Amino acid sequence: MSFSENLAEIEARISKACQKAERETAPELVAVSKRQPDERIEAALAAGVRVFGENRVQEAQERWGERRGQYSDLKLRLIGPLQSNKSEDAVALFDAIDVLDRPKLARTLAEAIQKLGKSPDILVQVNTGEEPQKAGVLPADLETFITKTCPEFGITPKGLMCIPPADEPAGPHFALLAKLANRYDLKELSMGMSGDFETAILYGATHIRVGSALFGERDS
Ligand SMILES: *Cc1c(COP(=O)(O)O)cnc(C)c1O
């Protein structure tokens, strides 16, 4: 299938899920372009897609550095783990950073934001499945992180992000993330990928991150 056929199908599934959830506003579709070949990126741009997700700073710089100049309405989101020494590059390139998850990163992001005079939207990643190998603030630590750590560095997160464990139903994780966001009055929920975005929409996702279902399988 062509990119625009995939896009039309995903958009139809999004509106169906919104109807089922009795939602009036659709979530923003973040096209996850990591490790996709150039011709698919060009097809996405030609189809009018402007919001893209990337999980590595350097790869994103290579893919989007020049295109930034051609498409003034591009919105780039960082959705993969960020090393604190890449904070300045990340703040320079991205419009949103979904992966704040530790005090050191809050500090380096805050420094970069000050220095560059840019303020990307910041979301806090939550490790809802409490998986040792996964990034994200543990649910039990979120209160301190949101009410003490972020304010200490002058960061006001807009929302929360999660990646549920691959081997569990996603619904309970999305429900937990929505409950936590509500508790701290955070408006944005970045959750749901190719396999589970309809479920995420039911639980109130404001941003869904869809890669392979839009672009096809990635290079490994
Ligand atoms: C790769 C990735 C996605 C997209 O995954 P698909 O299953 O291809 O839709 C979404 N979110 C994050 C954090 C990712 O790393």
The ligand as a Gaussian input file, in Angstrom:
#p B3LYP/6-31G(d) Opt

LIG

0 1
 C        9.206000       3.280000      17.625000
 C        8.305000       3.911000      18.591000
 C        6.941000       4.105000      18.295000
 C        6.285000       3.624000      17.023000
 O        6.157000       2.235000      17.051000
 P        5.244000       1.460000      15.971000
 O        4.902000       0.194000      16.667000
 O        6.082000       1.276000      14.774000
 O        4.048000       2.295000      15.708000
 C        6.172000       4.763000      19.231000
 N        6.686000       5.203000      20.401000
 C        7.981000       5.030000      20.713000
 C        8.491000       5.557000      22.017000
 C        8.827000       4.380000      19.836000
 O       10.120000       4.220000      20.164000

